[in-house]
Every structure is written in structure tokens, then in C-alpha cells.
């Protein structure tokens, strides 16, 4: 059996996650903890199933196919596969218009 992928969180993704959790915790610390666990659990599936997520549609429309995403409503976990590493690059609220954020953060940092 082959070894799984290594999941690495970019600073900006960790910052996204912290902002989300802090915002939710204002009204409900318990919901903040549940959200943190939900997002981390979803990202952890990439250890053995790195291609589980779809190509990010907003980037695919721009001809960029190297970024994938997992959805755990309402959050989008944006990542990239490189060799045996998974780089979690952003955690975004799917209710927002995220195309500009994605293009700024991901497409131009190739």
C-alpha cells in the first residue's frame, strides 16, 4: 500500500480558517468548533483521495486547471496537488462572489 499525500496549509488558508472561526465564535463558540472540525475533516480526505475535488469552475473558465476544490457548505476549500503534497490554498465562503479573490490569490501567483 502506498503512502498517502502530505497535506500542507498555506498561511493564507490558515488565516481564512481563523477568520471564519473567530467570526462564528462571536455568536456561538460551539458552532465555531463544529465548523472547524467539519472543514479540517473534509480537507483530511485529501490524504488518500487527492483528486476527489472538482476543478475550480471560475478558474477553469480562465483556462486554469491546476486548482481543485472541495465543498463543505457553505465553505470552499481550494487546493493544488503537487507530487505527493496537497497544498490547501484558501478557505472561502461560497455565498460570496469569489472569482476575483481566486484569480488574485491563485492565478497570478503561479
Backbone bond lengths (Angstrom), bond angles and torsions (degrees), N, CA, C in turn:
res aa  C-N    CA-C-N  psi(-1)  N-CA   C-N-CA  omega(-1)  CA-C   N-CA-C  phi
1 X - - - 1.450 - - 1.524 108.84 -
2 X 1.344 115.75 132.08 1.454 119.05 -178.75 1.525 111.30 -79.48
3 X 1.302 113.38 152.15 1.455 120.83 178.73 1.526 109.36 -68.82
4 X 1.334 116.93 148.72 1.453 121.65 -179.44 1.513 112.45 -74.35
5 X 1.293 114.13 177.65 1.458 122.03 177.83 1.522 110.16 -80.35
6 X 1.316 116.10 152.81 1.456 121.31 176.02 1.526 107.41 -93.66
7 X 1.330 116.71 129.32 1.462 121.58 -179.37 1.526 108.85 -99.76
8 X 1.326 115.54 120.54 1.457 122.39 -178.51 1.529 108.96 -119.79
9 X 1.326 115.91 128.80 1.458 121.41 -179.31 1.528 109.50 -96.75
10 X 1.331 116.44 124.02 1.464 121.21 174.41 1.522 109.03 -68.41
11 X 1.324 116.10 153.85 1.466 120.82 178.74 1.525 111.70 -54.55
12 X 1.332 116.58 -42.78 1.465 119.54 -178.00 1.529 110.90 -65.47
13 X 1.323 118.69 -35.48 1.467 121.72 177.54 1.531 110.67 -67.87
14 X 1.322 116.23 -41.13 1.469 119.61 176.91 1.530 110.09 -64.02
15 X 1.324 116.19 -38.97 1.464 120.60 178.04 1.536 110.35 -65.65
16 X 1.330 116.90 -42.99 1.470 121.13 175.98 1.523 110.33 -55.74
17 X 1.321 115.29 -48.72 1.464 120.67 -177.37 1.530 110.63 -63.20
18 X 1.305 116.68 -43.26 1.466 120.49 179.38 1.525 110.73 -62.20
19 X 1.332 117.04 -43.02 1.468 120.93 178.55 1.526 111.32 -61.05
20 X 1.329 116.37 -43.14 1.466 121.26 179.06 1.524 110.29 -60.95
21 X 1.313 116.25 -49.60 1.462 121.30 -176.71 1.528 110.95 -64.82
22 X 1.322 117.34 -42.92 1.465 120.41 178.99 1.526 111.24 -63.22
23 X 1.318 117.04 -39.77 1.458 120.95 179.95 1.535 110.78 -64.75
24 X 1.324 116.81 -46.59 1.470 120.98 179.84 1.523 110.41 -65.34
25 X 1.316 117.19 -37.51 1.474 121.96 -176.92 1.522 112.62 -64.35
26 X 1.322 117.77 -22.52 1.466 120.06 177.94 1.530 109.78 -56.80
27 X 1.329 116.48 -43.08 1.466 121.30 -179.42 1.518 113.13 -94.30
28 X 1.346 116.64 -32.26 1.458 118.56 -174.84 1.530 111.42 -155.29
29 X 1.323 117.27 97.73 1.465 119.53 176.15 1.539 112.67 -57.37
30 X 1.317 116.89 -34.95 1.468 120.01 179.72 1.530 111.00 -65.42
31 X 1.323 117.32 -42.73 1.471 120.44 177.16 1.525 111.45 -67.16
32 X 1.315 116.28 -33.81 1.464 119.93 177.57 1.531 109.81 -62.50
33 X 1.316 116.44 -44.58 1.463 120.52 178.58 1.529 111.17 -63.61
34 X 1.320 117.09 -42.56 1.475 120.78 178.10 1.524 110.75 -61.98
35 X 1.321 116.48 -41.14 1.460 120.31 179.40 1.524 110.99 -65.05
36 X 1.315 117.03 -43.91 1.461 121.14 177.21 1.528 110.55 -57.85
37 X 1.311 116.79 -47.51 1.462 121.55 -179.47 1.523 111.42 -63.55
38 X 1.327 116.56 -39.90 1.463 122.11 -179.86 1.532 111.00 -63.32
39 X 1.328 116.46 -46.28 1.464 120.72 -178.77 1.530 110.72 -68.01
40 X 1.326 117.25 -45.17 1.473 120.59 179.79 1.532 111.12 -63.37
41 X 1.337 116.87 -39.90 1.471 120.64 179.51 1.524 110.42 -64.28
42 X 1.327 116.38 -43.28 1.460 119.90 179.61 1.527 110.14 -62.63
43 X 1.327 117.33 -44.75 1.462 120.39 179.57 1.525 111.50 -63.79
44 X 1.313 117.05 -32.09 1.466 120.31 -177.19 1.534 112.93 -67.42
45 X 1.332 118.82 -21.00 1.465 119.75 177.81 1.521 111.30 -65.61
46 X 1.328 116.41 -19.73 1.462 120.16 179.97 1.523 112.23 -67.23
47 X 1.315 117.27 -18.23 1.463 121.95 177.79 1.528 110.36 -53.62
48 X 1.321 116.26 -42.52 1.466 119.30 -177.38 1.533 113.28 -113.99
49 X 1.335 117.31 -15.27 1.465 120.68 -178.54 1.533 110.77 -130.06
50 X 1.312 117.96 67.23 1.463 120.64 -172.40 1.527 114.55 -64.67
51 X 1.310 117.89 -25.90 1.463 119.95 -178.05 1.525 112.12 -96.76
52 X 1.307 116.36 15.72 1.462 121.01 -179.50 1.532 111.81 -61.61
53 X 1.307 116.83 -39.07 1.461 120.73 -177.96 1.517 112.53 -75.81
54 X 1.313 114.37 160.40 1.473 120.33 178.20 1.526 109.83 -87.47
55 X 1.320 115.68 161.93 1.459 120.75 172.31 1.531 106.78 -66.87
56 X 1.320 117.22 139.13 1.466 121.81 -177.59 1.537 108.58 -64.74
57 X 1.350 117.25 115.73 1.475 120.02 -174.25 1.521 114.57 -57.61
58 X 1.336 118.24 -41.70 1.463 120.85 -178.61 1.519 112.00 -62.78
59 X 1.311 116.88 -33.24 1.467 120.77 178.74 1.518 110.97 -83.22
60 X 1.313 116.55 -35.95 1.462 120.91 177.75 1.533 109.78 -58.81
61 X 1.340 116.31 -39.51 1.466 120.80 177.57 1.528 111.89 -61.40
62 X 1.331 117.05 -23.43 1.464 122.68 178.62 1.533 111.74 -94.56
63 X 1.340 116.94 5.40 1.459 121.73 179.76 1.518 113.79 83.69
64 X 1.328 117.18 15.88 1.467 122.03 -179.29 1.526 108.21 -106.31
65 X 1.329 116.30 118.25 1.462 120.50 -171.74 1.532 114.34 -118.93
66 X 1.312 118.26 5.79 1.468 119.73 -174.02 1.521 113.67 -89.58
67 X 1.324 117.13 -7.12 1.467 120.00 -178.70 1.520 110.21 -106.41
68 X 1.320 114.87 138.05 1.454 121.57 -178.87 1.521 108.70 -123.08
69 X 1.329 115.48 168.51 1.455 119.33 178.54 1.519 111.18 -146.27
70 X 1.318 113.26 149.51 1.454 122.54 169.39 1.518 106.32 -112.57
71 X 1.316 115.64 143.33 1.453 120.70 178.32 1.521 108.82 -110.62
72 X 1.313 115.96 126.80 1.451 122.46 168.39 1.531 103.68 -132.16
73 X 1.326 114.18 90.36 1.464 122.75 -167.86 1.521 112.40 -44.26
74 X 1.329 115.73 133.64 1.475 128.73 -0.54 1.530 113.38 -94.51
75 X 1.310 118.25 23.78 1.468 121.32 -173.29 1.523 111.77 -99.59
76 X 1.317 114.91 144.58 1.462 122.70 175.20 1.520 107.39 -115.61
77 X 1.317 116.42 122.81 1.461 122.65 178.71 1.526 106.44 -101.94
78 X 1.313 116.11 110.46 1.466 122.59 -176.23 1.528 108.59 -95.99
79 X 1.337 115.96 130.87 1.458 119.71 -177.74 1.519 111.81 -146.24
80 X 1.323 114.19 169.76 1.466 122.81 178.39 1.522 108.30 -136.39
81 X 1.306 115.88 142.07 1.464 121.85 177.10 1.527 107.96 -100.75
82 X 1.336 116.09 131.55 1.457 120.68 176.13 1.522 107.87 -143.61
83 X 1.310 115.25 112.64 1.463 122.15 -176.09 1.532 109.02 55.93
84 X 1.314 118.22 -119.95 1.471 121.65 179.77 1.525 111.28 -104.11
85 X 1.343 116.29 22.08 1.457 121.19 179.17 1.528 110.37 -116.21
86 X 1.316 114.37 145.20 1.458 122.69 171.09 1.522 105.80 -113.94
87 X 1.322 116.47 123.87 1.457 121.13 178.17 1.526 108.71 -106.27
88 X 1.328 116.51 109.35 1.459 121.12 174.46 1.519 106.01 -79.51
89 X 1.345 115.49 119.46 1.454 120.64 -169.91 1.527 114.14 -105.25
90 X 1.324 117.40 -28.77 1.455 121.13 -178.99 1.513 110.15 -159.02
91 X 1.326 115.00 152.57 1.463 122.09 169.81 1.518 104.68 -128.67
92 X 1.333 115.73 113.65 1.452 120.94 -172.26 1.521 111.67 -123.48
93 X 1.311 115.43 153.75 1.459 122.53 176.70 1.524 107.99 -80.22
94 X 1.320 117.53 118.51 1.463 122.26 -176.80 1.523 112.57 -67.72
95 X 1.314 117.65 -14.59 1.466 120.58 179.74 1.522 111.90 -78.10
96 X 1.323 116.70 -12.10 1.462 121.29 177.86 1.523 109.97 -91.85
97 X 1.311 116.48 160.09 1.450 121.09 172.16 1.525 106.47 -79.26
98 X 1.310 116.22 103.21 1.465 119.41 -170.29 1.528 114.38 -99.27
99 X 1.317 117.67 -0.31 1.459 119.09 -176.71 1.525 112.71 -57.28
100 X 1.325 116.91 -47.10 1.468 119.81 -179.92 1.524 111.44 -63.44
101 X 1.339 116.75 -41.29 1.468 121.09 179.24 1.525 109.82 -61.39
102 X 1.320 116.31 -47.35 1.465 120.51 -178.96 1.514 111.87 -62.85
103 X 1.307 116.35 -46.57 1.469 118.51 -178.87 1.517 111.21 -62.92
104 X 1.321 116.55 -40.31 1.467 119.92 179.81 1.518 111.64 -67.01
105 X 1.346 116.58 -45.80 1.467 120.89 -175.27 1.517 113.34 -76.26
106 X 1.312 117.58 -39.32 1.453 120.34 -168.91 1.531 113.84 -106.31
107 X 1.279 117.03 -52.20 1.462 120.27 -171.49 1.516 112.26 -64.17
108 X 1.314 117.30 -38.58 1.449 119.20 -175.88 1.532 113.72 -92.42
109 X 1.326 116.13 3.98 1.464 119.41 176.76 1.522 111.71 -107.18
110 X 1.336 116.50 16.60 1.468 121.61 179.24 1.469 108.18 -58.38
